[in-house]
Amino acid sequence: MQTRNYILIGPMGAGKSTIGRLLAKELALPFKDSDKEIEERTGASIPLIFDVEGEAGFRDREQAVIAELCGQQGLVLATGGGAVLRAENRQAMRQGAVVIYLHASVEHQLARTARDRNRPLLQTENPEQVLTALLALRDPLYREIATLIIETDTRPPRMVVQEIMQFLSTYNSR
């Protein structure tokens, strides 16, 4: 069970980082957040990378980090919401990993991201419209690679982690 990776995917505001930290603790594995890794390696914030390099430049950096992290074994990885956009990322995440899609409604995403200025795609007049469009585009990609899909809307992170652990107890014994 320790050599497998556990990868959390889903839209911004679904709880990937919070749940990822708790899950890593429960599994006694290291936790990595692909966005934090990018910030640490570049010394720049995600919004600054978007400003300077555009979304394509950011996605190139993200792809390199995800490929590297997915090449390791025995970690819990929280990815950025758009990581699934590239086929190379989806393929890397699927290999030898349990991919957990944390699904959140647009309403909950809005509530959870309302004051967060660190999300370049939401710095717009109508964040709800952006989140709706992003979910329509990305939801099929999340579902395509998910081993497990969990709704996070009204559930505390610890309850979500308990459900993941319950699933893993039967999944890992196969």
C-alpha positions in Angstrom: 0.0 0.0 0.0 2.9 2.4 0.7 4.4 2.3 -2.9 1.2 3.6 -4.5 0.5 7.3 -5.1 -2.8 8.9 -4.1 -3.7 11.8 -6.4 -6.4 14.3 -5.6 -8.0 16.0 -8.6 -11.0 18.4 -8.9 -12.0 22.0 -9.3 -10.5 24.9 -7.3 -12.2 25.1 -3.9 -13.0 21.3 -3.7 -10.6 20.9 -0.8 -7.7 19.0 -2.5 -5.0 20.6 -0.4 -6.8 20.3 3.0 -8.0 16.8 2.4 -4.6 15.8 0.9 -2.8 16.9 4.0 -5.2 14.9 6.2 -5.1 11.9 3.9 -1.3 11.9 3.8 -1.2 12.0 7.6 -3.7 9.1 7.8 -1.6 7.0 5.3 1.7 8.1 6.9 2.9 9.4 3.5 4.5 12.6 2.3 2.1 15.3 1.0 2.9 17.4 -2.1 0.8 20.1 -3.8 1.7 20.7 -7.4 1.0 24.4 -7.3 3.1 24.9 -4.1 5.9 22.9 -5.8 5.8 25.2 -8.8 5.9 28.3 -6.6 8.8 27.0 -4.5 10.8 26.0 -7.6 10.2 29.3 -9.5 10.2 31.6 -6.5 7.1 33.2 -8.0 3.4 33.0 -7.2 1.0 31.3 -9.5 -0.7 34.7 -10.4 2.7 36.2 -11.3 3.6 33.2 -13.5 0.2 33.6 -15.2 0.9 37.3 -15.7 4.4 36.8 -17.1 4.2 33.5 -19.0 0.4 33.2 -19.6 -1.6 30.1 -18.9 0.4 28.1 -21.5 3.7 28.8 -19.7 2.1 27.9 -16.3 0.8 24.6 -17.8 4.2 23.7 -19.2 5.7 24.1 -15.7 2.8 22.2 -14.2 3.3 19.3 -16.6 7.0 19.0 -15.7 6.2 19.0 -12.0 3.4 16.5 -12.3 5.5 14.1 -14.4 8.3 14.3 -11.8 6.0 13.8 -8.8 4.1 11.0 -10.4 7.4 9.3 -11.1 8.0 9.0 -7.4 6.3 6.4 -5.2 4.3 6.5 -2.1 3.0 10.1 -1.8 -0.3 12.0 -1.7 -0.5 14.7 -4.4 -3.0 17.5 -4.7 -3.1 18.9 -8.2 -4.3 22.2 -9.6 -7.8 22.2 -11.0 -6.6 22.5 -14.6 -3.9 19.8 -14.4 -6.3 17.4 -16.2 -6.4 19.6 -19.3 -3.2 18.0 -20.7 -3.4 14.3 -21.9 0.2 13.8 -20.7 -0.8 14.8 -17.1 -3.8 12.5 -17.2 -1.7 9.6 -18.3 1.0 10.3 -15.7 -1.6 10.5 -12.9 -3.3 7.2 -13.9 -0.1 5.1 -13.8 0.0 3.1 -10.6 -2.0 5.7 -8.7 -5.3 5.9 -7.0 -6.9 9.0 -8.5 -9.5 10.6 -6.2 -11.9 13.2 -7.8 -13.1 15.6 -5.2 -16.3 17.0 -6.7 -17.7 20.4 -5.6 -20.6 22.3 -7.0 -20.1 25.8 -8.5 -21.9 27.3 -5.5 -19.5 25.7 -3.0 -16.5 26.6 -5.2 -17.7 30.2 -5.2 -18.1 30.2 -1.4 -14.7 28.7 -0.8 -12.8 30.9 -3.2 -14.6 34.2 -2.8 -11.8 36.0 -1.0 -8.8 34.1 -2.5 -6.8 36.5 -4.7 -4.4 33.7 -5.6 -6.6 32.3 -8.3 -5.9 34.1 -11.6 -8.8 32.6 -13.5 -11.2 34.0 -11.0 -10.0 37.6 -11.2 -13.0 38.6 -13.4 -16.3 40.3 -13.3 -18.2 37.1 -13.2 -16.4 34.3 -11.3 -19.5 32.1 -11.2 -19.7 32.1 -15.0 -15.9 31.2 -15.2 -16.4 28.3 -12.6 -19.4 27.0 -14.5 -17.5 27.0 -17.8 -14.4 25.4 -16.2 -16.5 22.6 -14.6 -18.3 21.9 -17.9 -14.9 21.5 -19.6 -13.0 19.7 -16.9 -15.6 17.4 -15.3 -15.5 14.7 -18.0 -11.6 14.7 -17.8 -11.8 14.3 -14.0 -14.2 11.4 -14.4 -12.1 9.8 -17.2 -9.2 9.2 -14.8 -10.9 8.9 -11.4 -10.6 5.7 -9.4 -13.0 7.2 -6.9 -15.4 10.2 -7.0 -16.4 11.9 -3.8 -18.8 14.8 -3.2 -17.3 17.4 -0.9 -19.9 20.1 -0.8 -21.4 19.9 2.7 -19.0 17.5 4.2 -16.1 18.3 6.6 -12.7 17.3 5.3 -12.2 14.6 8.0 -15.4 12.9 6.9 -14.2 12.9 3.3 -10.9 11.4 4.4 -12.7 8.6 6.4 -14.7 7.8 3.2 -11.5 7.6 1.2 -9.8 5.4 3.8 -12.9 3.1 3.8 -12.6 2.8 0.0 -8.9 2.2 0.1 -9.2 -0.6 2.7 -11.2 -2.7 0.1 -9.5 -1.3 -3.0 -5.9 -2.0 -1.8 -6.7 -5.6 -0.9 -7.6 -6.5 -4.5 
